[in-house]
Amino acid sequence: AMLRTLARAATVGLGATWTRWSGSRAGVLAHVVDLRSDTVTTPRPAMRRAMAEAVVGDDDYGEDPTVRELQEKTAELLGVEQTLFVPTNTMANLIAVMGHCRRRGSQVLLGQECHLQVYEQGGLAQLAGVLSHPLPDLPHGMLDLAELERVLARGHGSPYHPVCELVCMENTHSSSGGRVLPIDYLRQVHLLARTYGARVHLDGARLMNAAVALHMPPARIVEHCDSVSFCFSKGLGAPLGALIGGPKDFIEEAWRFRKALGGGMHQSGVLAAAALVGLADAKEILLQDHGNAQRFAKGLRDLASPICFVDPATVETNMVLVRVDGPSPTELCQRLQTVSPEEVAQTGHAVRVLLFPWTERSVRAVWHRGVSTEDTDLALRKWEFVLRQLEL
């Protein structure tokens, strides 16, 4: 409810980067820096042109050439035999679970704060008939390997415990602030899973962020998994779209699950075209996003405010988690998105910074292609102004 209230407040007047604000200088335009999520981007002109000019066919018959091009390019990028284009990453994750867990009542092991566990409406139970067993997340977004092996071993060959058929990981790990899972950790999880007859699925909604941070091709990450999801509507800036990747026979079954879930599409090349544009400059854009997130984290740290704390060493990709001491995160977010005459008089700028509270004592800021270095500096100045007001 808190997030919905703030979202409604944040979107009042949002139709562009600039909005009018009410006050004694109501004619002044407020500059909006939207750091709520990397899902808030809108298609750029080149992406819109590609969508309008896309060559299309009926993808339900496998006849859309743009979808085929996207699937072939991403299969090569991810190092998998085939991929399948789907509307959302949530659907891609659900299809993966359904594909791996063919025994009703089987078990999936995953982190208790991962996206698949918290933010996907319990689809594992609702639609896949699968039992999720959440394990505690370590601060870096990893699972404790000893605990993972204990739970895997408990169900292996037991007539009483659910059979674990799948381990799910998320890379980058959103709830940990965009942390990157180390390659050696992925290798160890895959080895443990195989030892006990389970598979590994990677929620790669922000896989490109991880690849850029690790300075390696995405395929080097995916080689330690049996399937992967990949999202185009976050850092890549497309309006929607994701895919699932894996072996040929797995993707053939995934096509059936996509159909059952209502994800079969027809002239979907208009959507695939946007994804192809997003892929084209992904590395360059994501490097900028990561750099801007670091720039902000270091700037906020240097303010040395007793109200906020951030450790730049934990900022590995495009997310910054800020610990808040004193005011509630909700109050801080409300102040950051409010423009006052005092702000304009003291800073010479009218800036609205849009954020969500993340926990009871933290807020999360997310960089994307809609936030420039100049926007980052304006956001930092707004934070400085608000923190000074709170410290009075």
N, C-alpha and C positions, 0 to 999 in steps of 0.2 A: 504493500500500500504506500509506503514511504517513497519508493522508486517511482510509482505511478504518479504521485502528487508532484514530485520534482520534475518528472518528464513533462507533465502538462504545463507547469510553470515555465519550464525552459523553452518550450516550443511556442509560447505566446509571441506572435509577431515574427516568427522565424520563417522567412521565405527566401532569405539571402544572407550574405555574410554581414550585412548591415541592417540594423533595426532602429526604429525610433524609441526613445525612452521618455518617460514622463518626468517632469520636473520643471524647475524655473527656466531651463533652457531646452524646452521640449523640441526645438528645431534641430538639436544636435543629434547626429547619427551615432548609435552605439555599434562598435565593432564586436562581432560575435566570434569567440574562439570555442569551438565545440570539441571538448575532450571527453565526452561521455563514452564513446566507443568508436572503433574503426569501422563500424557498420553504418555510420551516419553520412558517408560520402555520397555524392551524387555524380552521375556519369558526366565526364568531360566531353567537349564537342567532338573529339576524335572518336570516342567510344560511341556516342550517339550516331555519328555518321556510319560507323561500321555496322551498327545495329540496323540502321535504315537500309543499308545497301547489301546486307547479307544475302548470299545465295542459300535458299532453303528448300527443303523437301519434307516428306513425312517421316519424322524420326521414329515413329511407332513401327514403321516398316524398315527402319534402318536406312532411309533414303535421304537424310538431310546431310549434305556435303560439309557444311560448316560444323555441325556436331561431330561428324566423323573426323574432321581435321583436328578439332579440339581433343577428342578422345585419343587420337594417335599421338599427338604432340605431348600430352600429359602422361601417357603410358611410357614414352621414352624418357621424359623428365623424371618420373618417379621410379623408373626401373622395374616396372611391372608388365605382365603380359598384356593386360587389357584394362581399360577404365570404362565407367558408365556415367554419363551425365545425368544428374538429378537436380530437383529444384533447390534443395537446402542441405546443409551439412548435417542437420539433425536427422533428415531422412537417410543420408548416407551412413551415419552411425548405426541407425536402427536396422538398415538392410544388412550391414556387416554382422551385427549380433544375430539376426535371423539366419544368415547364411552359415555362420559357424556353429550355432547352438541348435541343432536339428532335433534334439531330445527335449520335449516340453518339461519344464521344471529343472533344467540344468542351470548351472551357476556361472555368473560372470564376476570376476574380481576386478575392482577398480578403486580409485581414490575417492574418499568421501566428499571431497570438494571439487571433483572434476566436473566438467560441463555435462557430460553424459549422465552423471548421477543426479545433479542438482537442477539443471535448467532444461531438461528435455521431456518434461511431463511424465516421467515414469514409463516411457514407451516400452522399455524392456519388459515390464510386467504387464502393462495394458495390452500390448499388441504382439509381443514376441513370446509371452508366456515363460519368461526367463527370470530367475531369481538373481538380483544383484547383491553382492556381498561387498559393501564399502569398507576399505581399509584406511587407517589414518594416513594423511599426507604429511610427509616431511616438509620443512620450510621451502625446499627447492622445488617442490612439486613431485618428488619421487616417492615411491613406496619403500618401506623397510624390507629388504630382500629376505631376511630371516623370517619375518612374519608372513611374507608372500609364500615362501616355501612351506611354512607350517600349514597354512590353509590349503595349499595345493595338495600336500601330502595327505592331509586328513581325509579328503574326499576320494583320493585315488584308490580304487578297489574296495571302498567301503560300501556295504549294503544299506547303511543308515544315513550317510551324509549326501547332500546333492553332489552330482558329478560336475566338476569345474571343467568347462569346455573352452573358456575364453578369458584372457587377461586384456584389459583395455588401458591404454595410456593416452595422455594428452600432451602434445608438443607443438607449440609452446604451451605452458601451463597457465591458464588465464587467472585462476584464483590466487596463484602465487605471484602474480604480477608479471606475467609474460616470461617466466623463467624457462631456460632451455634444458631439456633432458640430455645429459652427457651420453655420448655414443657408447662408452663402455657399460653404462647402466642399461641401455637398451639391449645390448648384446647379452648381458647377464639375465635380464628378464626373459628374453626369448629362449635362452638355454634352459632356464628353470621351467618355463611353460612346456617346452618340448619333452623335458624329462618326465613330466607327469601327464602327458597326453593332451595338453591344452594348446590353443593357438593364441596369437597376439594380434590385436587390432590397434592401430594408431589413429587417434582422433587428430588429424593434421589440419584442423581449421586454419591454424597459423603456421603451417609447416614451412612456408617460404621464409617467414621471419626467423625460424630456427636455423634454416639452411644458410641464410645470410649471416646470422650471428656466428655460426660455426665455420664460415668460409668454406663450405663444401656443397656439392650438388645434393638436391633432395634425395636422390636415389641412394646415397650413402647412408642416409637415416632410415629409409624405408626398407633396406635390405635386412633389417633386424625385425621385421614384422611380416605377418601373413596377409594383412590387408591394411588399407589406409583410406581415410577420407581426406578431402582437399577442398577448401572453400574459396570461392572467387569474390564473395561480397564483403570481405573484411579488408585486409591490407591491399588487395589487388583492385579494389574500387568498383567492381561490377555491381549492378543493382540486385542480382540474385544469381544463384547457381552454385553447384558443388559437384563433386564426383566421388565415386568409390573405385579403388584400384585393387587388383589382385590377380591370381591365376585365371586363365581362360575359363575353366569350368566353374569357378566361383562367380565370375562376372555373368556367365550365362544364367546361373541361378538368381543372381542379383537382379537381372532384368525381370524375372518373374515376380520377385518381391516388390520391385518398383511399381509394377503394374498393379499388384494387390493393394499397395498403399496409396494409389491414386497419383503416382508420380510420372506416369507415362505422358509424354508430350508429343506434339505434332510438328509444326513448323518452328521448332525451338532453336533453329540456327540464329535467330535474332538475339537470343540470350547467349548462345555459345560465342557469337561474334564479340560481345562485350567482354567475355572471359578471355578471349584471345588477345584483345587489346590490353587488358590488365596484366596478362602474363608478359607481354612484350617489354615493358619497362619496370617489371617488378623489382629486380635487384637494385636498380638505381633509386627508386622511390623508397623502398624499405630501408636502405642505408640512410637516406635522409631522415626518415621517421625515427630510426634508432638514434641517430645523432642528435636530433631535436629533443628526444626524451632525455638523453644524457645531459644535454645543455640545460634543460629545465631542472633536472635533479640536482646538478651541481650548483646552479643559481639559487635554488631554494635552500640548499644546505648552507650556502654562504651567507644567507640572510640571518642565520643563527637565531631563529625565533624560538622562544620557549614553547610555542603553541604547536609547531609542526616539526616533524623529523623525517628525513629521508636519507637512505644510504645509497649513493650512486653506484656502489659496487654491486648492488642487487638489481640494477637496471640493465638487463641484458638485451632487451629488444625494444618494443614500442610502448611499454607500459611503465608507469611510475606509481607505486603504492606509497602514500604519505600517511604516516601516523599522526593523529590529531590528539593533543592533550589540552584540556580546558573546555572550549565550546564543543558542542556535538558536531559530528560530521555533517549532519543535516543543516545546522545553522551556518556552518562554514560555506557549504554549497550555495545556500540561499544568498549569503552576502556576496559571494563571487559572481553571481549572475544578476546582481542589482547594481544599477548605476545611480550615483548621487551627485548633486551639484558640487559637493566637497571634492569628490574624486576628480571631476573635470577641472576644478580650480587648481588643485594641487599637482595633478599629473599632466594636465593638458590633453587627456584622452578619456573617452567614454567606452569602456570595455566590459562586455559580459562574457565571463568564463563559465561554460556549462560543464558540470561534473555530477556524478552520482556518489553518494556515500557507498562505501564498499563493505565495511564492517561497522560495529558499534564504535570503533576508535580509529577508522581509517577511511580515506577516499582514494579512488583510483583514477588516474588520468591516462588517456590512450591517444597516441599520436597516429596520424594517418595522412594521406595525400592532400587532405583539405586543410592541413595546418602547416604553415610555412615557418621558417626560422623567425621571421618578423612577428608572426602570430605568437610564437613561443615566447619571444621577449615581451610582447604586450601582456600575455598571460602572467608572466613572472612579475611584471610591474603591478598588475592587478592584485596578485597574491601579496606583494609587499605592502600595498596600500591597505588591504583588508586586515592583514596581520598587525600593522601599526594601530589601526583603529581598535582591534580587539585587545591590544596590550595596554591601551590607555586606562 
